[in-house]
């Protein structure tokens, strides 16, 4: 059985959907939820599923502490679900083609440093886009530039606000992210 780790920085609604999806899977289990924020709500969500948690600072991540923890836990696959720090090169190299991220827009548009969450939805609205969606991609050493695995689209109209765009995108994330991860596991 594959051992999955989820890295998240915030509320963790995607992490919860992933934990829910894999709790009865014969293919994989969520073995760890790790966060760079000790007060991130994702840690509470992990407790609900009895998934061990781990917190770390950016400095500890950059020093290899997170990589050590993932190796100690025999993690096979890493999932970024609302994780806001740039992944160190050593960590991406340790999990080649085994680290995936979800982005709340159709990359390559609206990606890169500082483009996450509400900032993305505000930019999509300001540009007058007729559609947006999600992109699930492999993680490399650059923000949002890894190989695209999957995209799903949703239509927008002039009445949409950044909040309504966020709701549409969350619906796509929750529907597709766990299934795409399962497909990547072989």
C-alpha positions as CSV (number, residue, x, y, z in Angstrom):
1,X,0.0,0.0,0.0
2,X,1.3,3.4,-1.0
3,X,1.9,5.9,1.8
4,X,0.8,9.5,1.1
5,X,1.8,12.7,2.8
6,X,-0.3,15.9,2.4
7,X,1.4,19.3,2.8
8,X,-1.0,22.2,3.6
9,X,-0.7,25.7,5.0
10,X,-4.4,26.5,5.8
11,X,-7.9,25.3,6.3
12,X,-7.4,22.0,4.5
13,X,-10.7,21.4,2.7
14,X,-8.9,19.6,-0.1
15,X,-6.8,17.6,2.4
16,X,-10.0,16.5,4.1
17,X,-11.5,15.3,0.8
18,X,-8.3,13.4,0.1
19,X,-8.2,11.8,3.5
20,X,-11.9,10.9,3.1
21,X,-11.3,9.3,-0.3
22,X,-8.4,7.2,0.8
23,X,-9.6,6.1,4.2
24,X,-11.1,2.9,2.6
25,X,-8.7,2.5,-0.3
26,X,-6.7,-0.7,-0.8
27,X,-4.3,1.3,-3.0
28,X,-3.0,4.0,-0.6
29,X,-3.4,5.6,2.8
30,X,-2.7,9.1,4.0
31,X,0.1,8.5,6.4
32,X,1.0,12.1,7.3
33,X,-0.4,15.6,7.2
34,X,2.4,18.2,7.5
35,X,2.1,22.0,7.8
36,X,4.3,25.0,8.1
37,X,1.7,26.6,10.4
38,X,1.1,25.2,13.8
39,X,-2.3,26.8,13.9
40,X,-3.5,25.6,10.5
41,X,-6.9,24.0,10.6
42,X,-5.8,21.2,8.4
43,X,-4.1,19.7,11.5
44,X,-7.5,19.5,13.2
45,X,-9.0,17.9,10.1
46,X,-6.2,15.3,10.2
47,X,-7.1,14.4,13.8
48,X,-10.6,13.6,12.8
49,X,-9.2,10.9,10.4
50,X,-6.6,9.8,13.0
51,X,-3.8,10.8,10.6
52,X,-0.5,11.7,12.3
53,X,0.6,15.4,11.9
54,X,3.9,17.2,11.7
55,X,4.7,20.9,11.8
56,X,7.8,22.6,10.7
57,X,9.2,26.1,9.9
58,X,10.5,27.3,6.5
59,X,14.0,27.2,8.0
60,X,13.5,23.6,9.1
61,X,12.2,22.7,5.6
62,X,15.1,24.4,3.9
63,X,17.5,22.5,6.3
64,X,16.1,19.1,5.2
65,X,14.0,18.4,8.3
66,X,10.8,17.9,6.3
67,X,12.6,15.6,3.8
68,X,13.9,13.5,6.7
69,X,10.5,13.2,8.2
70,X,9.0,12.1,4.9
71,X,11.8,9.5,4.5
72,X,11.4,8.3,8.1
73,X,7.7,7.8,7.5
74,X,8.4,5.8,4.2
75,X,6.3,8.2,2.2
76,X,5.8,7.2,-1.4
77,X,3.9,10.2,-2.8
78,X,3.6,13.8,-1.7
79,X,0.5,16.0,-2.2
80,X,0.5,19.8,-2.0
81,X,-3.0,20.9,-1.0
82,X,-2.9,24.6,-0.3
83,X,0.8,24.6,0.6
84,X,2.2,28.1,0.2
85,X,5.9,27.6,0.5
86,X,8.2,27.0,-2.4
87,X,9.5,23.4,-2.3
88,X,13.3,23.1,-1.9
89,X,15.1,21.5,-4.9
90,X,16.3,18.6,-2.7
91,X,12.8,17.7,-1.8
92,X,11.5,17.8,-5.4
93,X,14.5,15.6,-6.4
94,X,13.7,13.1,-3.7
95,X,10.2,12.6,-5.1
96,X,10.5,12.8,-8.9
97,X,7.1,12.5,-10.6
98,X,5.8,11.6,-7.1
99,X,4.8,15.1,-5.9
100,X,1.7,16.8,-7.1
101,X,0.1,20.2,-6.6
102,X,-3.3,21.7,-7.3
103,X,-3.6,25.3,-8.6
104,X,-6.9,27.2,-8.6
105,X,-6.7,28.4,-12.2
106,X,-5.9,27.1,-15.6
107,X,-2.2,27.2,-15.8
108,X,-0.1,28.7,-17.3
109,X,-2.3,31.7,-16.6
110,X,-2.4,33.1,-13.1
111,X,0.5,31.0,-11.7
112,X,3.7,31.9,-10.0
113,X,4.9,33.4,-6.7
114,X,2.1,35.1,-4.8
115,X,-0.7,33.6,-7.0
116,X,-2.7,31.5,-4.6
117,X,-6.3,31.5,-3.3
118,X,-8.2,34.7,-3.4
119,X,-5.3,36.5,-5.3
120,X,-5.9,34.1,-8.2
121,X,-9.7,34.6,-8.2
122,X,-9.3,38.4,-8.1
123,X,-7.0,38.3,-11.1
124,X,-9.3,36.1,-13.1
125,X,-12.2,38.4,-12.4
126,X,-10.2,41.6,-13.2
127,X,-9.1,40.1,-16.5
128,X,-12.8,39.4,-17.5
129,X,-12.1,35.7,-18.1
130,X,-15.0,33.6,-19.5
131,X,-13.8,30.5,-17.8
132,X,-11.4,29.3,-15.1
133,X,-10.7,26.0,-13.4
134,X,-8.1,23.9,-11.7
135,X,-4.8,22.5,-12.7
136,X,-3.2,19.5,-11.1
137,X,0.5,19.3,-11.9
138,X,3.7,17.7,-10.9
139,X,6.0,19.8,-8.7
140,X,9.4,21.0,-9.8
141,X,11.7,23.7,-8.5
142,X,9.6,26.5,-9.9
143,X,6.2,27.7,-8.8
144,X,3.4,26.2,-10.9
145,X,5.7,25.1,-13.8
146,X,5.6,21.3,-13.4
147,X,4.1,19.0,-16.0
148,X,0.3,19.4,-16.2
149,X,-1.5,16.2,-15.4
150,X,-5.1,17.4,-15.4
151,X,-7.3,20.4,-15.9
152,X,-11.0,21.0,-15.3
153,X,-12.9,24.0,-16.5
154,X,-15.9,26.0,-15.2
155,X,-17.7,28.8,-17.0
156,X,-17.8,32.4,-15.6
157,X,-20.1,35.3,-16.3
158,X,-20.0,39.0,-15.6
159,X,-22.0,38.5,-12.3
160,X,-19.3,36.3,-10.8
161,X,-17.3,37.7,-7.9
162,X,-14.0,36.5,-6.6
163,X,-16.0,34.7,-3.9
164,X,-18.3,32.9,-6.4
165,X,-15.3,32.0,-8.6
166,X,-13.7,30.5,-5.5
167,X,-16.8,28.4,-4.8
168,X,-16.9,27.1,-8.4
169,X,-13.2,26.3,-8.2
170,X,-13.5,24.5,-4.8
171,X,-16.2,22.4,-6.3
172,X,-13.9,21.2,-9.0
173,X,-11.0,20.7,-6.6
174,X,-13.1,18.5,-4.3
175,X,-14.5,16.5,-7.2
176,X,-11.3,15.8,-9.1
177,X,-8.2,16.0,-6.9
178,X,-8.6,12.8,-5.0
179,X,-9.5,10.8,-8.2
180,X,-6.6,12.2,-10.1
181,X,-4.2,11.4,-7.2
182,X,-5.5,7.8,-7.2
183,X,-4.9,7.6,-10.9
184,X,-1.3,8.7,-10.5
185,X,-0.6,6.0,-8.0
186,X,-0.9,3.3,-10.7
